[in-house]
Amino acid sequence: MSTCNTCGNNTSLPCGCKDIALTMSCADHIGLNCSVDVNQCASIECAECVKICGKEDSWVVSDGLTTQWMFKEWSVAQFMQSYAIVNSLGQSAVYGYFPFFTATNVTSSSIVLSWSFFQQVTIYPVESFQIEIAPATESFTALTNVLPTQTGYTITSAEYNLSPRTQYVIRLKIMDATGNYIQGGTESVQLLVTIPY
């Protein structure tokens, strides 16, 4: 993804860049460290900022076993993660999954997480979400469980030893009232996050 030095300068468009794209040549490749064959476009936007503007409430596709939901106001990032989760989990995704999971800020001592949760039916009531983390080559450690109404959490070095230049894998699991995983275990994409020095 490219970097834009004017991101967030327009309060009506906090996720985007100022209107500079059309004053730049495509030869500038807009992004950083880009080859001649990539980023030949008028602008580059973060996937979590691009949204569908249709008037329908949702899109639904079902083959009788697996149902795929896409909702109005979801971002492209939500569409991509939802598609990946449902195609991976199949029918088990009916019981609830995370169509969006991301790290919104990473420092040398913390990782700020944000997510959304979707549940089509309440066959298995969700009691909590379990946040798990691990260095990329090790087993997961359960950090904490949060209420299903919660949509974010900050992992700090005080809670888990975050080492500079180390990549961590983070995931969310859905838990029932008895403390068990619900239908299929991991219900979010796995984030790979590198701690800066």
N, C-alpha and C positions, 0 to 999 in steps of 0.2 A: 504494500500500500504506500502511496506517496505521502509526503509531508507538505503541508501548506502553512506558511508562516503567518497567515492572516486568519487562521481558524478561530472561531469564537468571537471575532471582533464585532460582529453584527448581532445585537441582542435579539432581533426578530428571527435570526437563523443561527442559534448558538452552536449547532452541529456542523455548519458548513463554512465555506470560505467566502470572502468578498468576491464580487463579480470581476475576476481578473482573467478568467480562462480565455475569453475571446480576444484579449489583448496579447495573448501569448502565442507563439508559433508552436505547431505540433512538433517541430524539430527540438523544442526545449524538453520534450518528453515529460513535462510537468513534475514527475516524481524524482526521487533520488536513486542513483545507481541503476538506472533503467537502460536496457539495451535499445537499439534502434527499432526493434520489432515490437516493443510493448508500449502501453500507455499512449498510443497515438489517438488521443481523444480530446474533446473540447473541455471536459472537466472530469475530476475524479471525486466521488463522494463516498463517505463511509457507508458500509452496508446497513448499519443500524440507523442511518439517517434517511435512506431512501424508502418511501412508503407508497403503497398502492392507494390510489385516489378514487377508486370505483365507488359507486353508491350502494352496492349490495352489502349485506351484513357479513356474509362469509362465503367461501367456496367449500364444497364438500365432495369428496370422491370416495366411493366405497366399492369393494369387490365382493362384499358379503361377509368377509372375515375381518378385513382391516379397513378402517375409515380414516381418511386424511382430512383434517380441518384446516382451513386458512381463513383468518379473520380480517375484517376491515381494520385499517390502522396498523396492522402488523408491518414491521420493517422487512427489508430483503433478508437481513440476518435471521429474523425469526422464521421466515419462510424456509430458508436453507436448513436451519437446525431442526425445525419441525419435520421437514421432509426426511432428513437423515435419521432422526429418532424413530419415526413411525415405520420407515422401511427397515430399520434394524430390529426393532422390538416386535413389529407386527401387531397382532391382536392384543398383546399385553399392554400396549400403549393406551388402550381404551380406559384403563384404570387410572390413568394420570401420567403426565410427563411434563418436562420442561421445554417448551418451544423456544426458549431463549435463556442462555446462561453465558455471562461474560465477566471479565475482569475490567472494571472501569478505571482503576488506578493501581499502579504497582510502584512501590518505593523500596528502599533497602530494608525497611522494617515492617511493611504491611502490604496486604493485597485486599483491595476492595472488590467484593463480588456483587453482582446484581443478576436477578433472574425473574422469569414469569412462569406461572404454572397453569396448566390446563387439565381439567378433568371432565370427561364427557358424561360419565355415570358415576354413581357413588356406591358401587357394589362393595368396594373396599374403602371405608372411610380413612382418610389420611390423618394421622395423628401428628406427624412431624416430618421435617426434612433433615436428613443427616448430611453434614458437610465432612468430606474426607479429603485428605491430602497425602502426597507421598513424593519424595524425590523420584525423578523419572525412572530409575532402575530398581526401586524398592517397593515393598508392600504398603498398602494404604493404611493410614491412621485415622480413626474417627475422631474429629475434633469436638463437635458439639451437635446437638439437635436443636432446631429452631421451629417455631410454630408455623403451620402451613399458610398463615396470613402474612408471614414475613417475606419480603422480596429482596433482601440484601443482607450482607454480613461482611465484617472486616476481620481478616485473619492478621494477627499481630505477632511480632517476634516474641512477645511475652507469653503468648499461647503456644506457639510452635516455632522452633528454631529455624528461621529463614536465613540461609547462607547466601552471600553475594555470589553472583555468577553461576548459581545453581538453578536448574530447571525443575519445576514441580508440576505434578499432575493433580488437578483438583476436580472433584465430581460431587454431585448431589444424589442422594438416594431417598426414596419415599418410604416412610416407616408407618406401620399400623400401630394400634393401641397396645399390642403385645410386644412391641419392639422388634418386629420382624420386617424384613424387606417385603415390599408388595410387588408381586407379579414381575419377575424378570430382573430384579436387582437394580443395577444402575439405570437411572431414568433421565440422566442429563448427558449432554456431550461432555467429554473430558477436556478441560482446559490445560494447555501446557504454558506455564508462565515462568519466565526467567527473572530472577531477582537481580536488580542492577547493583553495581559495585558502589 
